[in-house]
Amino acid sequence: MKFGVCVFPGSNCDYDTYYVLRDVVGAEVRFLDFRETKIQNIDCVILPGGFSFGDYLRAGALASKTPIAKAIVDFAQKGGFVVGICNGFQILTELHLLPGALLKNENLRFVCKDVYLRVENSSTPLTKKLEKGEVIRMPIAHGEGRFYVPEDELKRLEERGQILFRYCQEDGSITKEANPNGSVGNIAGVCNETFNVFGLMPHPERACEDLLGYYDGLLLWYSLISA
Ligand SMILES: NC(=O)CC[C@H](N)C(=O)O
């Protein structure tokens, strides 16, 4: 599987993602500039974390108006895999490739900490190496991560299996205390109806090496490369 990592002005997880895919996972990967108009010879596009265009207007809003964003919509509509991490997730909701919106955190603060995530659907290309109900650990670092969808849409997402991860306690219980930003239903990650576009606020690329203290993020990349 060939990966492309998008680079916007203000991206700051682009090199981490590139490094993990190339040096830890051993995959083929190249950078994609935000001015590019076509995505060729790539199987999976990663929209990395960061502060694209300084988060002006809303996080992800300006990046969603770039040439590469238009190409990503086309690529996704043709069935290509797209993964948005944190700011990438925000860009994908702005593009309406993923449902809902990411609002300012409930406490109006930037939150940077480790979280536990419960796997809600383990039969998607991003989660197939995980077990349903399994608890994994990764860091978060965001100011606008409160996932919101109206009640009826939330129900539809649950019925279709589009919820990938929920913030939980270490034992997997879903509680208000485990929710770092006030996301509806403790939701940390979702996918589209056709299971080829994925978004999550936690950072799997920062959880791939023993040296950093965790490696659960690797399971997501291994899932994708075996998809
Ligand atoms: N780590 C990130 O990608 C940060 C996302 C975004 N800039 C926010 O603060 O919400």
PDBQT file of the ligand as one rigid body, heavy atoms in Angstrom, charges set to zero:
ROOT
HETATM    1  N1  LIG A 301      -2.886  18.238  17.106  1.00  0.00    +0.000 N 
HETATM    2  C1  LIG A 301      -3.658  18.808  16.236  1.00  0.00    +0.000 C 
HETATM    3  O1  LIG A 301      -3.804  18.368  15.106  1.00  0.00    +0.000 OA
HETATM    4  C2  LIG A 301      -4.347  20.080  16.674  1.00  0.00    +0.000 C 
HETATM    5  C3  LIG A 301      -5.645  20.286  15.926  1.00  0.00    +0.000 C 
HETATM    6  C4  LIG A 301      -6.183  21.711  15.976  1.00  0.00    +0.000 C 
HETATM    7  N2  LIG A 301      -5.216  22.662  15.551  1.00  0.00    +0.000 N 
HETATM    8  C5  LIG A 301      -6.773  21.981  17.334  1.00  0.00    +0.000 C 
HETATM    9  O2  LIG A 301      -6.143  22.561  18.184  1.00  0.00    +0.000 OA
HETATM   10  O3  LIG A 301      -7.890  21.565  17.561  1.00  0.00    +0.000 OA
ENDROOT
TORSDOF 0
